[in-house]
Structure formats: C-alpha cells, structure tokens
C-alpha cells in the first residue's frame, strides 16, 4: 500500500500543469476535436483557466522579493585602458 507521501506526489497539480492544459485545449479546439455543442463549455472553461493563470502570474512578482544585489545599482568598473593612458 502506498504511503501518504507517494499519494501526495501523484496528486499534485502545478501551475505548469494548468498551463499545459490551456495549450492542450487550444490545440484540440483548433484541430476540431470538439463538437459544436461542446464549444460553449470548452470556451467557458478555457476562459476561466486563462483568467486564473493570468491572476497567478500577476501575483508572482509581488510575492518574490528582488535580491538585494539587484535593488542597488553597482558603480561601473573603472576602465583600465583609460587609467593607464592618463597615468592614473
């Protein structure tokens, strides 16, 4: 019998999985995989999925603080050729 850790690993659904589903729906609909009577439900689900993914993407930068090195600009390195030519 699998333990709970193995079950949790097999039931994880990630943002990447949801993005893949969005691509699959797009490809399937463009290839005519859905009947005309199914298109409304497929379109509504696709729109909800797309809106959810857009919301998650908008929240990602706000949740991840920028590294300290990226926040403070570094002064440019001195040009060695200029220092040698001027005798500095």
Number of C-alpha atoms within 10 A of each C-alpha: 4 6 7 9 8 10 10 10 9 9 8 8 10 9 12 10 11 15 14 12 14 18 13 12 18 14 12 12 15 10 9 10 12 13 10 8 8 10 14 11 10 16 14 11 14 17 13 12 16 15 12 14 17 11 11 12 12 11 11 10 10 9 8 8 9 10 8 8 8 8 9 8 8 8 6 6 6 8 8 9 9 10 10 9 8 7 7 7
